[in-house]
Amino acid sequence: MSEQIYREHIRSTILAKVEEQDEARRKEALVEFMSVTGTAPSEELTDKVAEMIPPIMHELYEKWIALFIDRLFETAPHDAICLLCDGTEQNSAALLLAYIMFLESARMEKQIQQDLNQYGMHMTGSDEMGDLASSYIRARLAKIAEDANKK
């Protein structure tokens, strides 16, 4: 298979997992996250804040996944990439774990925070929304990693 086919497989596999929540489940997860972390100042405001936070922007997911794919192709042997793209549940889980590990690198932590802060500034005029989105993404990725490790 061509490199482009592998790149698209990796992109679609990861994107399907990180964007799998519907709006109701996303809002519920945000409310739960804010309740547990004490992020929202009151219970009444938690729902309102959850509604204000738009879905993490598709274009940011695409950007981060593209950075991951570029790095994977720079560092992993071709045979390993072929194996990760075989479509099995186990190797799809391995791809997700590799992606999450990539996002946890110091370089990507900084990039994610910068991207989210820029988005928060654009949406609200403050960094607070970007900080909340960043915390939520970290919690969501931890859950995805936990689920992938069970497979």
C-alpha positions as CSV (number, residue, x, y, z in Angstrom):
1,M,0.0,0.0,0.0
2,S,1.1,3.6,-0.6
3,E,2.1,6.0,2.2
4,Q,-1.0,8.1,1.5
5,I,-3.3,5.1,2.2
6,Y,-1.5,4.4,5.5
7,R,-1.7,8.1,6.4
8,E,-5.5,8.1,5.7
9,H,-6.0,4.9,7.7
10,I,-4.2,6.3,10.7
11,R,-6.0,9.6,10.4
12,S,-9.5,8.0,10.2
13,T,-8.8,5.5,12.9
14,I,-7.7,8.1,15.4
15,L,-10.3,10.7,14.4
16,A,-13.1,8.2,14.7
17,K,-12.1,7.5,18.3
18,V,-11.5,11.1,19.5
19,E,-14.7,12.5,17.9
20,E,-17.0,9.5,18.7
21,Q,-19.1,11.3,21.3
22,D,-22.5,12.7,20.4
23,E,-23.5,16.1,21.7
24,A,-25.5,14.8,24.7
25,R,-22.6,12.5,25.8
26,R,-20.1,15.3,25.3
27,K,-22.1,17.7,27.5
28,E,-22.6,15.0,30.1
29,A,-18.9,14.2,30.2
30,L,-18.1,17.9,30.6
31,V,-20.6,18.4,33.4
32,E,-19.1,15.3,35.2
33,F,-15.6,16.6,34.6
34,M,-16.4,20.1,35.9
35,S,-18.2,18.6,39.0
36,V,-15.3,16.3,39.9
37,T,-12.6,19.0,39.3
38,G,-14.6,21.9,40.8
39,T,-14.0,23.9,37.7
40,A,-17.5,25.5,37.5
41,P,-18.3,27.9,40.4
42,S,-21.7,26.4,41.1
43,E,-23.9,23.5,40.1
44,E,-26.3,25.8,38.3
45,L,-23.5,27.2,36.2
46,T,-22.0,23.8,35.3
47,D,-24.7,23.1,32.7
48,K,-24.4,26.6,31.2
49,V,-20.6,26.3,31.0
50,A,-20.8,22.9,29.4
51,E,-23.2,24.4,26.8
52,M,-20.7,27.3,26.1
53,I,-17.8,25.0,25.4
54,P,-18.1,24.0,21.8
55,P,-16.9,20.6,20.6
56,I,-13.2,20.6,20.5
57,M,-12.6,21.9,17.1
58,H,-12.3,19.3,14.4
59,E,-9.6,21.3,12.7
60,L,-7.4,21.1,15.9
61,Y,-7.9,17.3,16.0
62,E,-6.9,17.2,12.4
63,K,-3.8,19.3,13.1
64,W,-2.7,17.2,16.0
65,I,-3.3,14.0,14.2
66,A,-1.3,15.3,11.1
67,L,1.6,16.2,13.4
68,F,1.5,12.7,14.9
69,I,1.4,11.0,11.5
70,D,4.3,13.1,10.3
71,R,6.3,12.1,13.4
72,L,5.4,8.5,13.1
73,F,6.6,8.3,9.5
74,E,9.8,10.1,10.5
75,T,10.6,7.7,13.3
76,A,8.9,4.3,12.8
77,P,10.1,1.6,10.5
78,H,7.9,1.0,7.4
79,D,7.1,-2.6,8.6
80,A,5.9,-1.3,12.0
81,I,3.6,1.2,10.2
82,C,2.2,-1.6,8.0
83,L,1.5,-3.7,11.0
84,L,-0.2,-0.8,12.9
85,C,-2.5,-0.3,9.8
86,D,-3.6,-3.9,9.4
87,G,-7.1,-3.0,10.7
88,T,-7.2,-5.3,13.7
89,E,-8.7,-4.1,16.9
90,Q,-5.4,-4.7,18.7
91,N,-3.3,-2.6,16.3
92,S,-5.9,0.1,16.2
93,A,-5.7,0.3,20.0
94,A,-1.9,0.4,19.6
95,L,-2.2,3.4,17.2
96,L,-4.4,5.2,19.7
97,L,-1.9,4.6,22.5
98,A,1.0,5.8,20.4
99,Y,-1.1,9.0,19.5
100,I,-1.9,9.6,23.2
101,M,1.8,9.2,24.1
102,F,2.7,11.6,21.4
103,L,0.2,14.2,22.7
104,E,1.7,13.8,26.2
105,S,5.2,14.8,25.0
106,A,6.5,18.1,26.3
107,R,6.4,19.6,22.8
108,M,2.8,18.6,22.2
109,E,1.7,19.6,25.6
110,K,2.9,23.1,24.8
111,Q,1.4,23.1,21.3
112,I,-2.0,21.9,22.6
113,Q,-2.1,24.5,25.3
114,Q,-1.1,27.2,22.8
115,D,-3.8,26.0,20.3
116,L,-6.5,25.8,23.0
117,N,-5.6,29.2,24.5
118,Q,-5.7,30.8,21.0
119,Y,-9.1,29.2,20.5
120,G,-10.4,30.3,23.9
121,M,-9.2,33.8,23.3
122,H,-10.9,33.8,19.9
123,M,-14.2,32.5,21.4
124,T,-14.3,34.3,24.8
125,G,-11.5,36.9,25.0
126,S,-9.9,35.0,27.9
127,D,-7.6,32.0,28.4
128,E,-10.0,30.4,30.9
129,M,-12.0,28.5,28.2
130,G,-8.8,27.3,26.7
131,D,-7.6,26.1,30.0
132,L,-10.8,24.2,30.7
133,A,-10.8,22.7,27.2
134,S,-7.2,21.6,27.8
135,S,-8.0,19.9,31.1
136,Y,-11.0,18.2,29.5
137,I,-9.0,16.9,26.6
138,R,-6.4,15.5,29.0
139,A,-9.1,13.7,30.9
140,R,-10.7,12.4,27.7
141,L,-7.4,11.1,26.4
142,A,-6.7,9.3,29.7
143,K,-10.1,7.6,29.3
144,I,-9.4,6.6,25.7
145,A,-6.0,5.3,26.7
146,E,-7.6,3.3,29.6
147,D,-10.1,1.8,27.2
148,A,-7.4,1.0,24.6
149,N,-5.3,-0.7,27.3
150,K,-8.2,-3.0,28.1
151,K,-8.2,-4.3,24.5
